[in-house]
Amino acid sequence: MIKELITKTRSYRRFEESYAIKREELLELVDCARLSASAGNRQPLKFLLANTSELNNKIFPHLAWAGYLKDWDGPQAGERPSAYVILLCDTQVHPNADCDHGIASQSIMLAATEKGLGGCIIASIKRDALRRDLGIPPHLEILLVLALGLPVEKVALEEVQPGGDIRYWRDADAVHHVPKRRLEDIIL
Ligand SMILES: Cc1cc2nc3c(=O)[nH]c(=O)nc-3n(C[C@H](O)[C@H](O)[C@H](O)COP(=O)(O)O)c2cc1C
C-alpha cells in the first residue's frame, strides 16, 4: 500500500555503516527516478553515485545534519551512510530542474524503503567544496544529496496541534520524533 510505504519512508540519519549497498542497487533506485515526472519532460537531472569509503569520505564532511538538533553534529563513524546519490541539474540540457529533483528524490527514497534501506534528503550542502573534492564540472548544478544506508535509529511520527512546535526532537532513548501537522489543519 502506497500510504504504508510513504509512512515508512522517514528521514534516517544513523546507519549501520558496515552494511554495503551495491552499485546495482543504486542503479535500480535511480531507474525509479528516471521513470518519474519531469517538467516539460526535459529530464535535466544527472546522478552521481557513491558507495565506496573513499568517495563517501569525500562527501560526508560537506553535509549538514538535523539542524534542529543543536547538540548533534551528525552521525559518528560507524553510523554514517553506506552510499550517496547526488542529484545534479545538467544546465546544458536546461538551466533549471523545476521540481524534478524533489520528485526524483521521493521516488528514490520510496524505492529504498521497499529494499529495506533508509536515508535522508540533504539540501544543506557545502556545494563549492563538494564540487571541488569530487571534480564536478561547472555545467552540473548540485541540487540535493541523498544519504542512504541500513537505518539503526527509530523514528516516531506524532501529530502537532495548531500553533505547536514542528521541530523534530530526540528523546532520552535516542528515538527521533517528527511532528506532522494534522490533516484537518492543512485543508482550506
Ligand atoms: C528538500 C529537503 C531538504 C532537506 N535537507 C536536509 C538537510 O540538509 N539535513 C537534514 O538532516 N535533513 C534534511 N531534510 C530532511 C528533513 O529534515 C525531514 O524531511 C523532516 O525533518 C521531516 O522528517 P521526515 O522526512 O521523517 O518526515 C531535508 C528534506 C527535504 C525534503
The ligand as a Tripos MOL2 file, in Angstrom:
@<TRIPOS>MOLECULE
LIG
   31    33     1     0     0
SMALL
NO_CHARGES

@<TRIPOS>ATOM
      1 C1         14.2580   19.4260    0.2880 C.3       1 LIG1
      2 C2         14.6820   18.8200    1.6170 C.ar      1 LIG1
      3 C3         15.9080   19.2030    2.1590 C.ar      1 LIG1
      4 C4         16.3460   18.6190    3.3620 C.ar      1 LIG1
      5 N1         17.5840   18.9440    3.8330 N.ar      1 LIG1
      6 C5         18.0310   18.3380    4.9530 C.ar      1 LIG1
      7 C6         19.3510   18.6110    5.4130 C.ar      1 LIG1
      8 O1         20.0940   19.4000    4.8210 O.2       1 LIG1
      9 N2         19.7930   17.9630    6.5190 N.ar      1 LIG1
     10 C7         18.9900   17.0590    7.1830 C.ar      1 LIG1
     11 O2         19.4510   16.4890    8.1810 O.2       1 LIG1
     12 N3         17.7300   16.7960    6.7860 N.ar      1 LIG1
     13 C8         17.2330   17.4080    5.6770 C.ar      1 LIG1
     14 N4         15.9790   17.1180    5.2180 N.ar      1 LIG1
     15 C9         15.1390   16.1610    5.9420 C.3       1 LIG1
     16 C10        14.0260   16.8820    6.7260 C.3       1 LIG1
     17 O3         14.5830   17.4290    7.8830 O.3       1 LIG1
     18 C11        12.9100   15.8670    7.0640 C.3       1 LIG1
     19 O4         12.2360   15.5340    5.8800 O.3       1 LIG1
     20 C12        11.9200   16.4200    8.1010 C.3       1 LIG1
     21 O5         12.5480   16.5950    9.3310 O.3       1 LIG1
     22 C13        10.7160   15.5340    8.2870 C.3       1 LIG1
     23 O6         11.1010   14.2270    8.6260 O.3       1 LIG1
     24 P1         10.5820   13.0310    7.7380 P.3       1 LIG1
     25 O7         11.3200   13.0740    6.4190 O.co2     1 LIG1
     26 O8         10.8760   11.7730    8.5020 O.co2     1 LIG1
     27 O9          9.1020   13.2450    7.5060 O.co2     1 LIG1
     28 C14        15.5170   17.6740    4.0390 C.ar      1 LIG1
     29 C15        14.2960   17.3050    3.4770 C.ar      1 LIG1
     30 C16        13.8780   17.8620    2.2800 C.ar      1 LIG1
     31 C17        12.5520   17.4280    1.6770 C.3       1 LIG1
@<TRIPOS>BOND
     1     1     2 1
     2     2     3 ar
     3     2    30 ar
     4     3     4 ar
     5     4     5 ar
     6     4    28 ar
     7     5     6 ar
     8     6     7 ar
     9     6    13 1
    10     7     8 2
    11     7     9 ar
    12     9    10 ar
    13    10    11 2
    14    10    12 ar
    15    12    13 ar
    16    13    14 ar
    17    14    15 1
    18    14    28 ar
    19    15    16 1
    20    16    17 1
    21    16    18 1
    22    18    19 1
    23    18    20 1
    24    20    21 1
    25    20    22 1
    26    22    23 1
    27    23    24 1
    28    24    25 2
    29    24    26 1
    30    24    27 1
    31    28    29 ar
    32    29    30 ar
    33    30    31 1
@<TRIPOS>SUBSTRUCTURE
     1 LIG1         1 GROUP 0 **** ****
